[in-house]
């Protein structure tokens, strides 16, 4: 359910785009993300930092798209978000002495410290490349294709990346289970 909750603005963007167009879809994504932030605050009492960051970016870039009537701003939004994730993943171990991937996953799996570092770096590189790929698709293909890529391509790549990570981590998880 959390996965669907996290994807709600993207799915809504996709649906509204298919029926009404890019500007209506952008407005719907802004409203959906603000709604998610309010919902999280009301139900949980706190809002995840990634959701706040996403909200700020969608309001800024989506707002620029609507105000200037230029779809290129909304096409930059995923890249900016991915690159901020990249920066956060790379900078956090040095500034805050905290591996973000480890802090997200350590309740589910136990891994040796060097593996956590490699996993964090792998995610940072993945988000960096995903940002470049988003720009490539956004500015070399039709908006229709970009919208499809934004939902299905990104989700597919994320799924493949997670499966690959799981396969690579399996040997470390098996070693931990033996101990």
C-alpha positions as CSV (number, residue, x, y, z in Angstrom):
1,X,0.0,0.0,0.0
2,X,2.9,2.4,0.8
3,X,4.2,1.8,-2.8
4,X,0.8,2.8,-4.3
5,X,0.6,5.8,-1.8
6,X,4.0,7.0,-2.9
7,X,3.1,6.6,-6.6
8,X,-0.3,8.2,-6.3
9,X,0.7,11.6,-7.7
10,X,2.5,10.0,-10.6
11,X,-0.4,7.7,-11.4
12,X,-2.8,10.6,-11.2
13,X,-0.6,12.7,-13.4
14,X,-0.5,9.8,-16.0
15,X,-4.3,9.4,-15.9
16,X,-5.2,13.1,-16.1
17,X,-2.6,13.6,-18.8
18,X,-4.2,10.9,-21.0
19,X,-7.6,12.5,-20.7
20,X,-7.0,16.2,-20.4
21,X,-3.3,17.2,-21.1
22,X,-0.1,18.2,-19.6
23,X,-1.2,21.3,-17.7
24,X,-4.2,19.7,-16.1
25,X,-2.0,16.7,-15.2
26,X,0.5,19.0,-13.6
27,X,-2.1,20.8,-11.6
28,X,-3.5,17.4,-10.4
29,X,0.0,16.2,-9.4
30,X,0.5,19.4,-7.4
31,X,-2.8,19.0,-5.6
32,X,-2.2,15.3,-5.0
33,X,1.3,15.9,-3.5
34,X,0.0,18.7,-1.2
35,X,-2.8,16.3,-0.3
36,X,-0.3,13.6,0.6
37,X,1.7,16.0,2.8
38,X,-1.5,17.2,4.6
39,X,-2.7,13.5,5.0
40,X,0.7,12.5,6.4
41,X,0.7,15.4,8.9
42,X,-2.8,14.7,10.0
43,X,-2.6,10.9,10.3
44,X,1.0,10.4,11.4
45,X,1.9,13.7,12.9
46,X,5.0,14.0,10.8
47,X,5.9,14.3,7.1
48,X,8.8,12.3,5.5
49,X,11.6,14.5,4.3
50,X,11.5,13.0,0.8
51,X,7.8,13.8,0.5
52,X,8.4,17.4,1.6
53,X,11.3,17.7,-0.9
54,X,9.1,16.2,-3.6
55,X,6.3,18.6,-2.7
56,X,8.5,21.7,-2.9
57,X,9.9,20.6,-6.3
58,X,6.4,19.8,-7.7
59,X,5.1,23.2,-6.5
60,X,8.1,25.0,-7.9
61,X,8.5,23.2,-11.2
62,X,4.8,22.4,-11.7
63,X,3.9,26.0,-10.8
64,X,6.4,27.3,-13.3
65,X,4.9,25.0,-15.9
66,X,1.4,26.3,-15.3
67,X,2.4,30.0,-14.9
68,X,4.7,30.1,-17.9
69,X,2.6,27.6,-19.9
70,X,5.9,25.7,-20.6
71,X,5.9,21.9,-20.1
72,X,9.7,21.7,-20.0
73,X,9.6,22.7,-16.3
74,X,7.6,19.7,-15.3
75,X,9.8,17.5,-17.4
76,X,12.8,18.6,-15.3
77,X,11.0,17.8,-12.0
78,X,11.9,14.1,-11.8
79,X,15.5,14.8,-12.7
80,X,15.9,17.4,-10.0
81,X,14.3,15.0,-7.5
82,X,16.6,12.2,-8.5
83,X,19.7,14.4,-8.4
84,X,18.7,15.6,-4.9
85,X,18.4,12.0,-3.8
86,X,21.9,11.4,-5.3
87,X,23.4,14.3,-3.5
88,X,21.7,13.3,-0.2
89,X,23.0,9.7,-0.5
90,X,26.5,10.8,-1.3
91,X,26.8,13.7,1.2
92,X,25.0,12.1,4.2
93,X,27.8,9.7,5.2
94,X,30.3,12.6,5.4
95,X,28.1,15.4,6.8
96,X,25.9,13.4,9.1
97,X,27.9,10.2,9.6
98,X,24.8,8.4,8.3
99,X,24.2,6.0,5.5
100,X,20.7,6.7,4.3
101,X,20.1,3.4,2.5
102,X,21.2,1.6,5.7
103,X,18.9,3.7,7.8
104,X,16.0,2.9,5.5
105,X,16.7,-0.9,5.3
106,X,18.6,-2.0,8.4
107,X,15.4,-3.2,10.1
108,X,14.8,-5.6,7.2
109,X,18.3,-6.9,6.6
110,X,21.7,-7.0,8.3
111,X,24.8,-6.4,6.2
112,X,28.5,-5.8,6.8
113,X,29.5,-2.1,6.8
114,X,31.3,-2.1,3.5
115,X,28.3,-3.6,1.8
116,X,26.1,-0.8,3.1
117,X,28.5,1.7,1.7
118,X,28.5,0.0,-1.7
119,X,24.7,-0.2,-1.7
120,X,24.4,3.5,-0.8
121,X,26.8,4.3,-3.7
122,X,24.9,2.0,-6.1
123,X,21.6,3.8,-5.3
124,X,23.3,7.2,-5.7
125,X,24.6,6.2,-9.2
126,X,21.2,4.8,-10.1
127,X,19.4,8.0,-9.3
128,X,22.1,10.1,-11.1
129,X,21.7,8.0,-14.2
130,X,17.9,8.0,-13.9
131,X,18.0,11.8,-13.9
132,X,20.0,11.9,-17.1
133,X,17.7,9.3,-18.7
134,X,14.7,11.3,-17.8
135,X,16.1,14.4,-19.5
136,X,17.1,12.4,-22.6
137,X,13.5,11.0,-22.9
138,X,11.9,14.3,-22.0
139,X,13.7,16.4,-24.6
140,X,14.3,13.8,-27.4
141,X,10.8,12.2,-27.6
142,X,7.2,13.3,-27.5
143,X,5.5,14.4,-24.3
144,X,3.3,11.3,-24.7
145,X,6.3,9.0,-24.6
146,X,7.8,10.9,-21.7
147,X,4.6,10.6,-19.6
148,X,4.6,6.8,-20.3
149,X,8.3,6.6,-19.4
150,X,7.7,8.6,-16.3
151,X,5.3,6.0,-14.9
152,X,6.2,2.7,-16.6
153,X,9.8,3.2,-17.6
154,X,11.0,4.6,-14.3
155,X,9.0,2.0,-12.3
156,X,10.3,-0.8,-14.5
157,X,13.9,0.4,-14.1
158,X,13.5,0.7,-10.4
159,X,12.0,-2.8,-10.2
160,X,14.9,-4.2,-12.3
161,X,17.4,-2.4,-10.1
162,X,15.8,-3.7,-6.9
163,X,15.8,-7.2,-8.2
164,X,19.4,-6.9,-9.2
165,X,20.3,-5.5,-5.7
166,X,18.4,-8.4,-4.1
167,X,20.3,-11.0,-6.1
168,X,23.6,-9.4,-5.3
169,X,22.8,-9.0,-1.6
170,X,21.4,-12.6,-1.3
171,X,24.9,-14.0,-0.6
172,X,25.5,-11.5,2.2
173,X,22.0,-12.1,3.7
174,X,22.6,-15.9,3.5
175,X,26.0,-15.4,5.3
176,X,24.3,-13.4,8.1
177,X,21.6,-16.1,8.5
178,X,24.4,-18.8,9.0
179,X,25.9,-16.8,11.8
